């Protein structure tokens, strides 16, 4: 069989080739709704190089391998399956200039795929066609948006930058590091390992129990910025006394460790960006809150307050500190969406509580974009709400998520049942807070996905329309 997907882009063929040849493009173009992982680092676009992947299906880990060939710098390359689900798979990537005028660059992105279905008819041809259409609509849309982000970033900064990131493999940290590298930023990952670290890694250990933690701050000398995202996940285990202590210590003492280390440097970074949450505001019902609203009550609000204060040593040393107050991040890789999406995909999703509680959410792409916006905008400091400008009720979120899967949400789950299932963690689903991103809007940040339907379709690969054309032939 043969499939051809084509889009017209407002960038040069060279820019499109360079994007695909970059170290983070492979990860950026993997479908977020699928559990596909690159093994090790991508080898680059070199004839004969092989990219190895793992595809996870339930408890199974299925290996795959693809060889690069026919690499013509600036115009095309080919991937051929060496190991994987198809009997045959050959994917030719072509970047064809459509303008001879360097002042109005344009090109065609052409994906030409020749393949044979898996053996024994495990998957039907109709299913494969639908999934390929879903995948390449996502890939072409993401390519277009990424090229725009690269141009936007270069217009804002214009100079090389080095950024250290903790939590670099997390729900937010992974795509953030990929996007920074894509834009030419040197990323140094703060890693928790007993092994020898590489040239672009910094060894650190977050405080835990009686362990004060440690940080090799020598590599932070002359770094332009530090983005501290690491912290004990609030999802997963029940909130026992031990779990709550880990949540507090990893956030508060971990941030204090980083802030104190930066304050001692002779040439510290210009900015420290620290993760936080809108849990700072606590339960607010339908009240609209901004960064000027005071702290709420309860365990999560108290942790968020102390988390922000822990960065004070860096502030006192003259470093610009930004405390990001994240809303519910719409990502298939973590957070609230990763918890409830599997149920909704099976038609088993319900509405937690009354459904009237306000959910202040944000798409993962806009989360990354907001962090980069803060990084480049030296007028932003202090708390910054990282939420979309259009919060929704929980019942609206449930209905839109169900609709993205072509289903309807089930009946409401009573508050008592939610609390019985999740104990204190239930507040993540039941708490109501209508948070507005006042500082982001005032500073000119533009959201790619300002409404919940757009964000869900992007993350789940349910694009309703696309400028991409697709043809299938036998």
Secondary structure as GFF3:
##gff-version 3
##sequence-region A 1 474
A	DSSP	beta_strand	2	9	.	.	.	ID=ss1
A	DSSP	alpha_helix	13	21	.	.	.	ID=ss2
A	DSSP	alpha_helix	25	28	.	.	.	ID=ss3
A	DSSP	beta_strand	36	38	.	.	.	ID=ss4
A	DSSP	beta_strand	50	57	.	.	.	ID=ss5
A	DSSP	beta_strand	60	72	.	.	.	ID=ss6
A	DSSP	beta_strand	76	83	.	.	.	ID=ss7
A	DSSP	beta_strand	88	97	.	.	.	ID=ss8
A	DSSP	beta_strand	107	116	.	.	.	ID=ss9
A	DSSP	three_ten_helix	119	121	.	.	.	ID=ss10
A	DSSP	alpha_helix	125	156	.	.	.	ID=ss11
A	DSSP	beta_strand	162	166	.	.	.	ID=ss12
A	DSSP	alpha_helix	173	182	.	.	.	ID=ss13
A	DSSP	beta_strand	186	191	.	.	.	ID=ss14
A	DSSP	beta_strand	201	205	.	.	.	ID=ss15
A	DSSP	beta_strand	214	215	.	.	.	ID=ss16
A	DSSP	three_ten_helix	217	220	.	.	.	ID=ss17
A	DSSP	beta_strand	225	228	.	.	.	ID=ss18
A	DSSP	alpha_helix	241	248	.	.	.	ID=ss19
A	DSSP	pi_helix	249	253	.	.	.	ID=ss20
A	DSSP	alpha_helix	254	263	.	.	.	ID=ss21
A	DSSP	beta_strand	271	277	.	.	.	ID=ss22
A	DSSP	three_ten_helix	278	281	.	.	.	ID=ss23
A	DSSP	beta_strand	288	289	.	.	.	ID=ss24
A	DSSP	alpha_helix	299	309	.	.	.	ID=ss25
A	DSSP	alpha_helix	312	316	.	.	.	ID=ss26
A	DSSP	beta_strand	320	326	.	.	.	ID=ss27
A	DSSP	beta_strand	328	330	.	.	.	ID=ss28
A	DSSP	alpha_helix	335	345	.	.	.	ID=ss29
A	DSSP	beta_strand	351	352	.	.	.	ID=ss30
A	DSSP	beta_strand	358	359	.	.	.	ID=ss31
A	DSSP	beta_strand	361	363	.	.	.	ID=ss32
A	DSSP	alpha_helix	364	376	.	.	.	ID=ss33
A	DSSP	beta_strand	382	386	.	.	.	ID=ss34
A	DSSP	beta_strand	392	393	.	.	.	ID=ss35
A	DSSP	alpha_helix	394	404	.	.	.	ID=ss36
A	DSSP	beta_strand	412	413	.	.	.	ID=ss37
A	DSSP	alpha_helix	415	422	.	.	.	ID=ss38
A	DSSP	three_ten_helix	423	426	.	.	.	ID=ss39
A	DSSP	alpha_helix	427	430	.	.	.	ID=ss40
A	DSSP	beta_strand	434	435	.	.	.	ID=ss41
A	DSSP	alpha_helix	438	442	.	.	.	ID=ss42
A	DSSP	alpha_helix	452	460	.	.	.	ID=ss43
A	DSSP	beta_strand	469	473	.	.	.	ID=ss44
###
